[in-house]
């Protein structure tokens, strides 16, 4: 997934920030280390509305089109940077787990094939 910078980052109800977009792009590139078959990605950064009890909340959503099932992860926090970091940390864990499952399946099928011979 080599795409033009900033074309897959959507800002809703918050000002566009070059530094925030750059951070998101770096984190997207980092995710490619864990899963090379990312077809498309979309990151939505938003400030949905003010809560009376929670104060200003920000939401970061990461949508990854991966071969197989798509991955969508959201995170909310009182800081947009914390929301972005939390969403990407969760996405990283999800992709690592997904890669581990694929490796274990390949190993199991290889063991079963060798046992049947």
GUVEX-243778 format. One line per 8 residues: number of its first residue (from 1); their letters; for each residue x, z, y of N, C-alpha, C, O. Coordinates in Angstrom, 3 decimals, decimal comma. Example, Ala and Ser with C-alpha at 12.3 -4.5 7.8 and 13.67 -1.06 7.14 Angstrom:
REM GUVEX-243778
1) AS) 13,190:7,800:-5,690:12,300:7,800:-4,500:13,200:7,800:-3,300:14,236:8,465:-3,319 ~ 12,850:7,080:-2,250:13,670:7,140:-1,060:12,900:7,870:0,030:13,409:8,039:1,138
//
This chain:
REM GUVEX-243778
1) XXXXXXXX) 0,851:0,000:-1,173:0,000:0,000:0,000:0,893:0,000:1,231:1,218:1,059:1,767 ~ 1,275:-1,146:1,664:2,046:-1,255:2,886:1,131:-1,866:3,934:0,908:-3,076:3,940 ~ 0,606:-1,041:4,810:-0,326:-1,530:5,817:0,247:-1,296:7,203:1,199:-0,539:7,392 ~ -0,360:-1,967:8,158:0,077:-1,790:9,544:-0,209:-0,363:9,977:-1,228:0,203:9,582 ~ 0,666:0,232:10,779:0,434:1,618:11,189:-0,824:1,751:12,031:-1,164:0,867:12,817 ~ -1,488:2,841:11,855:-2,650:3,261:12,635:-3,925:2,462:12,357:-4,965:2,783:12,932 ~ -3,891:1,435:11,501:-5,113:0,667:11,311:-6,088:1,360:10,371:-7,255:0,972:10,315 ~ -5,655:2,356:9,643:-6,524:3,041:8,699:-6,767:4,493:9,099:-7,132:5,318:8,262
9) XXXXXXXX) -6,567:4,802:10,374:-6,785:6,151:10,892:-7,907:6,095:11,920:-7,816:5,375:12,915 ~ -8,959:6,855:11,674:-10,127:6,857:12,544:-10,214:8,200:13,258:-10,162:9,253:12,622 ~ -10,347:8,159:14,577:-10,522:9,369:15,386:-11,980:9,436:15,831:-12,479:8,505:16,464 ~ -12,662:10,525:15,506:-14,056:10,707:15,922:-14,169:11,966:16,772:-13,802:13,060:16,342 ~ -14,673:11,796:17,960:-14,914:12,910:18,879:-13,651:13,681:19,258:-13,735:14,813:19,735 ~ -12,486:13,076:19,048:-11,235:13,654:19,540:-10,412:12,520:20,141:-10,596:11,352:19,796 ~ -9,509:12,879:21,039:-8,658:11,880:21,680:-7,620:11,358:20,698:-7,100:12,098:19,862 ~ -7,326:10,050:20,821:-6,286:9,463:19,980:-4,936:10,021:20,399:-4,634:10,140:21,586
17) XXXXXXXX) -4,143:10,355:19,413:-2,832:10,919:19,663:-1,814:10,141:18,835:-1,940:10,045:17,614 ~ -0,802:9,586:19,508:0,224:8,825:18,803:1,012:9,718:17,853:1,369:9,295:16,753 ~ 1,285:10,953:18,272:2,055:11,850:17,405:1,250:12,244:16,164:1,810:12,337:15,072 ~ -0,036:12,472:16,319:-0,885:12,809:15,180:-1,007:11,607:14,246:-0,949:11,767:13,027 ~ -1,175:10,416:14,797:-1,253:9,205:13,975:0,060:8,972:13,237:0,053:8,530:12,088 ~ 1,177:9,261:13,880:2,486:9,109:13,250:2,639:10,101:12,096:3,162:9,750:11,037 ~ 2,187:11,329:12,299:2,234:12,339:11,238:1,410:11,901:10,041:1,848:12,033:8,899 ~ 0,215:11,377:10,299:-0,655:10,916:9,217:-0,008:9,757:8,470:-0,064:9,709:7,241
25) XXXXXXXX) 0,607:8,819:9,197:1,274:7,689:8,549:2,413:8,152:7,652:2,587:7,628:6,552 ~ 3,191:9,129:8,112:4,288:9,652:7,300:3,754:10,322:6,037:4,325:10,174:4,956 ~ 2,655:11,057:6,181:2,084:11,741:5,021:1,494:10,732:4,029:1,564:10,945:2,819 ~ 0,915:9,636:4,531:0,414:8,583:3,647:1,557:7,937:2,869:1,433:7,678:1,672 ~ 2,660:7,681:3,548:3,825:7,105:2,865:4,367:8,061:1,814:4,836:7,626:0,762 ~ 4,305:9,357:2,089:4,770:10,348:1,120:3,890:10,348:-0,127:4,386:10,548:-1,236 ~ 2,586:10,124:0,048:1,682:10,098:-1,106:2,023:8,960:-2,062:1,757:9,057:-3,260 ~ 2,607:7,884:-1,543:2,971:6,756:-2,397:4,028:7,139:-3,424:4,145:6,483:-4,459
33) XXXXXXXX) 4,792:8,180:-3,158:5,779:8,649:-4,138:5,105:9,147:-5,400:5,638:8,987:-6,499 ~ 3,935:9,751:-5,248:3,252:10,362:-6,383:2,312:9,407:-7,091:1,975:9,609:-8,258 ~ 1,889:8,373:-6,391:0,969:7,411:-6,993:1,237:6,052:-6,352:0,864:5,814:-5,203 ~ 1,874:5,183:-7,090:2,239:3,880:-6,546:1,109:2,881:-6,541:1,243:1,808:-5,952 ~ -0,007:3,202:-7,182:-1,098:2,235:-7,259:-2,225:2,539:-6,280:-3,399:2,362:-6,605 ~ -1,868:2,995:-5,080:-2,854:3,187:-4,017:-3,140:1,817:-3,416:-2,239:1,160:-2,895 ~ -4,384:1,393:-3,491:-4,775:0,071:-3,010:-5,045:0,106:-1,516:-4,582:-0,756:-0,770 ~ -5,789:1,101:-1,091:-6,203:1,199:0,309:-6,379:2,664:0,657:-6,706:3,481:-0,204
41) XXXXXXXX) -6,162:2,993:1,923:-6,369:4,373:2,360:-7,097:4,378:3,691:-7,035:3,422:4,464 ~ -7,783:5,473:3,933:-8,490:5,666:5,198:-8,472:7,152:5,501:-8,801:7,973:4,645 ~ -8,087:7,492:6,714:-8,042:8,889:7,142:-8,966:9,031:8,344:-8,844:8,297:9,324 ~ -9,892:9,982:8,258:-10,839:10,240:9,351:-10,546:11,622:9,906:-10,592:12,620:9,188 ~ -10,242:11,664:11,204:-9,983:12,922:11,899:-11,110:13,133:12,885:-11,363:12,277:13,733 ~ -11,788:14,261:12,785:-12,950:14,465:13,641:-13,130:15,919:14,033:-12,622:16,837:13,389 ~ -13,874:16,091:15,113:-14,319:17,400:15,568:-15,842:17,348:15,506:-16,482:16,994:16,496 ~ -16,437:17,695:14,364:-17,870:17,479:14,165:-18,754:18,076:15,258:-19,490:17,340:15,914
49) XXXXXXXX) -18,701:19,362:15,464:-19,464:20,020:16,528:-18,995:21,467:16,619:-18,340:21,980:15,712 ~ -19,335:22,099:17,703:-18,918:23,493:17,864:-19,880:24,403:17,128:-21,099:24,282:17,249 ~ -19,312:25,304:16,375:-20,106:26,322:15,700:-20,212:27,534:16,614:-19,256:27,884:17,307 ~ -21,350:28,158:16,613:-21,518:29,334:17,457:-20,669:30,500:16,974:-20,184:31,300:17,774 ~ -20,492:30,592:15,656:-19,783:31,742:15,104:-18,334:31,428:14,748:-17,483:32,316:14,792 ~ -18,047:30,191:14,402:-16,694:29,835:13,977:-15,838:29,288:15,112:-14,613:29,267:14,994 ~ -16,433:28,857:16,177:-15,670:28,240:17,255:-15,431:26,770:16,962:-16,141:26,183:16,145 ~ -14,461:26,171:17,604:-14,156:24,756:17,437:-13,543:24,521:16,065:-12,545:25,151:15,713
57) XXXXXXXX) -14,127:23,630:15,299:-13,635:23,288:13,974:-13,257:21,809:13,946:-13,922:20,978:14,564 ~ -12,195:21,494:13,232:-11,753:20,119:13,048:-11,815:19,782:11,569:-11,673:20,653:10,710 ~ -12,028:18,510:11,286:-12,134:18,079:9,904:-11,236:16,868:9,694:-11,232:15,937:10,500 ~ -10,477:16,889:8,604:-9,640:15,757:8,211:-10,080:15,318:6,822:-10,150:16,130:5,899 ~ -10,375:14,031:6,679:-10,781:13,469:5,392:-9,798:12,378:5,005:-9,446:11,526:5,820 ~ -9,360:12,412:3,754:-8,451:11,403:3,219:-9,183:10,689:2,099:-9,603:11,307:1,121 ~ -9,333:9,375:2,252:-9,993:8,557:1,232:-8,964:7,584:0,690:-8,408:6,780:1,439 ~ -8,706:7,653:-0,616:-7,726:6,786:-1,254:-8,406:5,930:-2,307:-9,074:6,446:-3,204
65) XXXXXXXX) -8,235:4,620:-2,196:-8,734:3,717:-3,231:-7,593:3,526:-4,220:-6,615:2,833:-3,937 ~ -7,732:4,147:-5,377:-6,712:4,098:-6,415:-7,325:3,392:-7,605:-8,532:3,488:-7,829 ~ -6,505:2,681:-8,376:-7,057:2,040:-9,562:-7,688:3,114:-10,442:-7,078:4,149:-10,709 ~ -8,878:2,865:-10,876:-9,649:3,879:-11,585:-10,675:4,471:-10,638:-11,455:3,739:-10,028 ~ -10,683:5,770:-10,511:-11,628:6,444:-9,623:-11,021:6,663:-8,250:-9,847:7,018:-8,149 ~ -11,802:6,459:-7,176:-11,286:6,746:-5,836:-11,154:8,257:-5,627:-11,830:9,055:-6,277 ~ -10,278:8,618:-4,715:-10,021:10,023:-4,406:-10,434:10,270:-2,963:-9,982:9,566:-2,060 ~ -11,298:11,273:-2,735:-11,717:11,650:-1,392:-11,549:13,154:-1,242:-12,074:13,938:-2,033
73) XXXXXXXX) -10,804:13,541:-0,208:-10,532:14,960:0,011:-10,746:15,274:1,480:-10,315:14,522:2,354 ~ -11,418:16,396:1,750:-11,658:16,839:3,122:-11,161:18,261:3,291:-11,088:19,035:2,336 ~ -10,820:18,589:4,535:-10,393:19,948:4,834:-10,800:20,261:6,264:-10,674:19,414:7,148 ~ -11,285:21,468:6,493:-11,669:21,904:7,834:-10,805:23,078:8,249:-10,426:23,912:7,427 ~ -10,499:23,131:9,546:-9,711:24,230:10,095:-9,964:24,321:11,591:-10,616:23,456:12,176 ~ -9,444:25,374:12,202:-9,594:25,534:13,646:-8,538:24,737:14,409:-8,572:24,695:15,639 ~ -7,605:24,105:13,703:-6,587:23,253:14,299:-6,579:21,919:13,557:-6,626:21,897:12,328 ~ -6,521:20,815:14,287:-6,522:19,501:13,640:-5,269:19,321:12,790:-5,316:18,675:11,744
81) XXXXXXXX) -4,155:19,887:13,231:-2,912:19,765:12,465:-2,999:20,526:11,149:-2,521:20,042:10,124 ~ -3,600:21,703:11,166:-3,782:22,460:9,922:-4,748:21,751:8,984:-4,553:21,753:7,768 ~ -5,792:21,145:9,549:-6,753:20,401:8,730:-6,066:19,202:8,064:-6,308:18,923:6,889 ~ -5,214:18,497:8,807:-4,483:17,347:8,253:-3,532:17,811:7,157:-3,489:17,224:6,076 ~ -2,773:18,863:7,436:-1,836:19,371:6,428:-2,560:19,825:5,164:-2,106:19,535:4,057 ~ -3,664:20,525:5,312:-4,431:20,984:4,151:-4,996:19,838:3,340:-4,958:19,869:2,110 ~ -5,520:18,825:4,015:-6,102:17,674:3,308:-5,023:16,917:2,541:-5,237:16,521:1,395 ~ -3,869:16,713:3,167:-2,805:15,985:2,483:-2,164:16,806:1,375:-1,738:16,241:0,368
89) XXXXXXXX) -2,083:18,116:1,532:-1,585:18,963:0,443:-2,504:18,870:-0,766:-2,036:18,783:-1,901 ~ -3,814:18,889:-0,523:-4,779:18,763:-1,616:-4,698:17,384:-2,264:-4,780:17,267:-3,487 ~ -4,539:16,345:-1,453:-4,419:14,989:-1,988:-3,160:14,857:-2,848:-3,179:14,213:-3,897 ~ -2,077:15,469:-2,394:-0,823:15,427:-3,151:-0,990:16,104:-4,507:-0,559:15,573:-5,530 ~ -1,619:17,279:-4,508:-1,860:17,987:-5,775:-2,727:17,154:-6,702:-2,469:17,077:-7,903 ~ -3,751:16,534:-6,144:-4,668:15,722:-6,938:-3,943:14,532:-7,569:-4,144:14,233:-8,747 ~ -3,109:13,861:-6,794:-2,383:12,700:-7,322:-1,332:13,111:-8,350:-1,105:12,392:-9,323 ~ -0,690:14,256:-8,145:0,280:14,749:-9,130:-0,424:15,063:-10,443:0,060:14,714:-11,519
97) XXXXXXXX) -1,581:15,730:-10,342:-2,349:16,069:-11,543:-2,812:14,808:-12,251:-2,755:14,721:-13,478 ~ -3,265:13,846:-11,491:-3,728:12,579:-12,049:-2,587:11,856:-12,765:-2,777:11,303:-13,848 ~ -1,396:11,865:-12,149:-0,233:11,242:-12,781:0,168:11,967:-14,056:0,553:11,331:-15,037 ~ 0,081:13,282:-14,049:0,399:14,062:-15,240:-0,565:13,779:-16,377:-0,160:13,706:-17,537 ~ -1,836:13,619:-16,050:-2,827:13,285:-17,088:-2,552:11,918:-17,684:-2,678:11,734:-18,895 ~ -2,177:10,955:-16,849:-1,905:9,608:-17,344:-0,685:9,621:-18,257:-0,675:8,946:-19,287 ~ 0,354:10,391:-17,885:1,547:10,457:-18,721:1,235:11,108:-20,054:1,725:10,661:-21,092 ~ 0,420:12,170:-20,041:0,100:12,849:-21,296:-0,745:11,961:-22,191:-0,592:12,001:-23,412
105) XXXXXXXX) -1,633:11,158:-21,616:-2,416:10,220:-22,420:-1,519:9,176:-23,068:-1,692:8,844:-24,241 ~ -0,554:8,654:-22,299:0,364:7,665:-22,858:1,175:8,277:-23,988:1,405:7,631:-25,010 ~ 1,607:9,512:-23,810:2,389:10,185:-24,838:1,543:10,394:-26,088:2,015:10,179:-27,204 ~ 0,283:10,817:-25,901:-0,585:11,056:-27,053:-0,837:9,771:-27,827:-0,810:9,779:-29,058 ~ -1,084:8,663:-27,122:-1,329:7,405:-27,829:-0,063:6,922:-28,522:-0,148:6,329:-29,597 ~ 1,108:7,159:-27,938:2,367:6,764:-28,586:2,586:7,590:-29,843:3,033:7,048:-30,854 ~ 2,287:8,879:-29,814:2,448:9,740:-30,981:1,462:9,337:-32,066:1,827:9,287:-33,241 ~ 0,228:9,051:-31,697:-0,779:8,641:-32,680:-0,416:7,314:-33,318:-0,616:7,123:-34,518
113) XXXXX) 0,120:6,390:-32,520:0,516:5,087:-33,068:1,682:5,238:-34,052:1,711:4,578:-35,091 ~ 2,628:6,097:-33,723:3,784:6,277:-34,607:3,392:7,028:-35,878:3,997:6,805:-36,927 ~ 2,392:7,915:-35,812:1,940:8,639:-36,992:1,176:7,741:-37,939:1,227:7,946:-39,152 ~ 0,471:6,755:-37,422:-0,337:5,895:-38,268:0,513:4,859:-39,000:0,046:4,244:-39,958 ~ 1,759:4,660:-38,556:2,643:3,678:-39,220:3,260:4,207:-40,457:4,021:3,500:-41,118
//
